[in-house]
Amino acid sequence: MMAKQNTRGKTILLVDDDASVRATIGLFFKRAGFAVTTAKDAAEARACLAADHHDLLLLDLVLPGMGGLDLIVAIRQTHAALPVVILTGHASLTTAVEALRLGVRDYVFKPVHLEQLLGRIEDILHERDAERRQREILAELKSLVGRWEALETECQTQFTDQTPTATDHLLQRGPFRLDLLARRATIDGRALNITATSFDYLATLALHAPDAIAPEVLLWESQGYTESHLRAHEMVRWRIHSLRRAVETEPSNPRFILTVRGVGYRLAV
């Protein structure tokens, strides 16, 4: 059994009143590389959430005392972004609709197919990491815009007869010029016809230039994906191939986007 993404350090809180379910699912996910905390009811679950960080809540709907849906309502004030996957052997349309209304990411029926559950949880955590990366990029762009606007205001105040120029959003590396706000790239003044993802890869290479960057780092910084070195290499390779076709005069004999054997890729500028 191989996990699709790096799960080391990811923590699941498993809440189920059935000890055999906790033992079986808990052992399976530990072998898959997760850290697993278990709780038999809502009270124990709330105590675990208060004590430690968890990346995902795997929750049985039917619990002694406070039920699963009520537990979700109770924890949303302090754990609004925590992904929740419901386990249930007592499905109904009403509970399914209510679970979706509360932001539950998936609804899994017992008996559980463990490999399918693993795949879905990895997808959810992968999506969460990608969403976090997108938020970070958006925050960086907003910061750049804010600095640009502040500089413009300052220049207008001090030099009312001059037009301010801000270039924080421009990245120049050799013949490459990248506009991080407009998301446009040129080489020797010629516009590059590349996709948004290819632009992100070129920007990452440019930021690290002329140093080489490992495939897993390139994948994370460009797309927000966390993968093993081998898996990242496979995912990045065709992105580099596509970028070379847009940038290089002879893609099979690249001048700028070079492969560094045993390390990764670099932008030669």
ZIHU-V517671 format. One record per helix or strand of 3 or more residues. SS is the DSSP state (h for helix, s for strand). FROM is the first residue (numbers start at 1). LEN is the number of residues. If there is no record, write none. Layout:
ss: [SS	SS]
from: [FROM	FROM]
len: [LEN	LEN]
This chain:
ss: [s	h	s	h	s	h	s	h	s	h	s	s	s	h	h	h	h	s	s]
from: [11	19	35	42	56	68	83	93	106	114	170	176	184	196	215	229	251	257	264]
len: [5	13	5	10	5	8	6	9	4	45	4	4	4	13	9	19	3	4	4]
